[in-house]
Amino acid sequence: MAETPRRTDINFEEFRKLLLKERKRLMQEHSKERTDMNEESDDLIDNELSSYDINEPGDAATQLYDRGRFEALDENTREMLRRIDIALERIQNGTYGICEVTGKPIPVERLRALPWATMTVEAAERTDR
């Protein structure tokens, strides 16, 4: 059985720190978004209860739009956190920086730009990811 290729030409600690820093930033941003959304919902509920008018479809549309926007941001944040966690696991198991598709090293410049990258640009373009 062929041994999994491992990178010896990069500083794994540099990338671990980049990934942890981005993870922390995303978690803080996500927490703030959740707090803002909950406050907006509470305000809207308070306003609706104090001046309920069934003839105001704009309020409901705005609430639905805001909820959809938040859910899209939430999904995107969760996906980015998942990718970061996978990259951290790859550092731990020694496969970080190796393209999942080709088995070739991912250029350091790409890893610095996208530390969670799991493929070379060429492989990502071929797989449409």
C-alpha positions as semicolon CSV with decimal commas, in nm:
position;residue;x (nm);y (nm);z (nm)
1;M;0,000;0,000;0,000
2;A;0,134;0,344;-0,093
3;E;0,222;0,578;0,190
4;T;0,030;0,905;0,211
5;P;0,254;1,189;0,094
6;R;0,356;1,440;0,361
7;R;0,482;1,796;0,330
8;T;0,822;1,874;0,473
9;D;0,867;2,213;0,308
10;I;0,611;2,415;0,505
11;N;0,578;2,541;0,860
12;F;0,266;2,364;0,987
13;E;0,254;2,587;1,295
14;E;0,219;2,897;1,071
15;F;-0,087;2,748;0,903
16;R;-0,234;2,614;1,227
17;K;-0,216;2,969;1,369
18;L;-0,374;3,116;1,054
19;L;-0,657;2,863;1,071
20;L;-0,719;2,914;1,443
21;K;-0,718;3,292;1,399
22;E;-0,975;3,269;1,118
23;R;-1,183;3,022;1,319
24;K;-1,190;3,261;1,615
25;R;-1,285;3,554;1,390
26;L;-1,569;3,356;1,231
27;M;-1,699;3,240;1,568
28;Q;-1,703;3,598;1,700
29;E;-1,872;3,725;1,384
30;H;-2,125;3,442;1,397
31;S;-2,204;3,513;1,762
32;K;-2,256;3,883;1,686
33;E;-2,482;3,800;1,388
34;R;-2,690;3,568;1,607
35;T;-2,722;3,834;1,878
36;D;-2,820;4,099;1,621
37;M;-3,076;3,869;1,461
38;N;-3,229;3,777;1,798
39;E;-3,250;4,145;1,895
40;E;-3,412;4,232;1,561
41;S;-3,665;3,951;1,608
42;D;-3,742;4,062;1,963
43;D;-3,786;4,424;1,848
44;L;-4,012;4,318;1,563
45;I;-4,223;4,101;1,793
46;D;-4,255;4,388;2,044
47;N;-4,354;4,628;1,766
48;E;-4,599;4,379;1,616
49;L;-4,767;4,318;1,951
50;S;-4,800;4,689;2,025
51;S;-4,934;4,789;1,683
52;Y;-5,070;4,477;1,519
53;D;-5,214;4,552;1,176
54;I;-5,291;4,262;0,944
55;N;-5,277;4,500;0,647
56;E;-4,896;4,548;0,667
57;P;-4,750;4,274;0,446
58;G;-4,427;4,472;0,411
59;D;-4,330;4,398;0,770
60;A;-4,372;4,024;0,718
61;A;-4,177;4,040;0,390
62;T;-3,894;4,228;0,559
63;Q;-3,884;3,977;0,840
64;L;-3,878;3,686;0,594
65;Y;-3,600;3,853;0,392
66;D;-3,393;3,918;0,704
67;R;-3,443;3,562;0,826
68;G;-3,340;3,421;0,487
69;R;-3,033;3,643;0,478
70;F;-2,932;3,536;0,826
71;E;-2,983;3,168;0,745
72;A;-2,764;3,202;0,435
73;L;-2,490;3,375;0,637
74;D;-2,524;3,114;0,910
75;E;-2,491;2,829;0,659
76;N;-2,188;2,992;0,497
77;T;-2,021;3,043;0,835
78;R;-2,085;2,682;0,937
79;E;-1,937;2,561;0,607
80;M;-1,625;2,774;0,654
81;L;-1,584;2,645;1,010
82;R;-1,619;2,289;0,880
83;R;-1,347;2,352;0,620
84;I;-1,118;2,504;0,881
85;D;-1,173;2,207;1,114
86;I;-1,089;1,968;0,830
87;A;-0,769;2,162;0,758
88;L;-0,674;2,146;1,127
89;E;-0,734;1,769;1,122
90;R;-0,514;1,742;0,812
91;I;-0,236;1,925;0,995
92;Q;-0,278;1,682;1,284
93;N;-0,266;1,371;1,064
94;G;0,012;1,502;0,837
95;T;-0,186;1,535;0,513
96;Y;-0,216;1,915;0,518
97;G;-0,101;2,087;0,200
98;I;-0,149;1,780;-0,019
99;C;-0,416;1,797;-0,291
100;E;-0,699;1,552;-0,221
101;V;-0,746;1,492;-0,593
102;T;-0,396;1,474;-0,737
103;G;-0,183;1,395;-0,431
104;K;0,050;1,679;-0,532
105;P;0,161;1,962;-0,301
106;I;-0,069;2,265;-0,289
107;P;0,143;2,576;-0,354
108;V;0,232;2,764;-0,037
109;E;0,093;3,087;-0,189
110;R;-0,249;2,921;-0,223
111;L;-0,233;2,791;0,133
112;R;-0,149;3,137;0,262
113;A;-0,444;3,285;0,070
114;L;-0,682;2,999;0,160
115;P;-0,535;2,800;0,448
116;W;-0,831;2,560;0,433
117;A;-0,764;2,471;0,067
118;T;-0,768;2,096;0,004
119;M;-0,689;2,108;-0,367
120;T;-0,462;2,280;-0,611
121;V;-0,628;2,548;-0,826
122;E;-0,624;2,315;-1,126
123;A;-0,792;2,030;-0,937
124;A;-1,049;2,268;-0,787
125;E;-1,134;2,403;-1,135
126;R;-1,176;2,047;-1,267
127;T;-1,401;1,945;-0,980
128;D;-1,586;2,281;-0,981
129;R;-1,519;2,345;-0,607
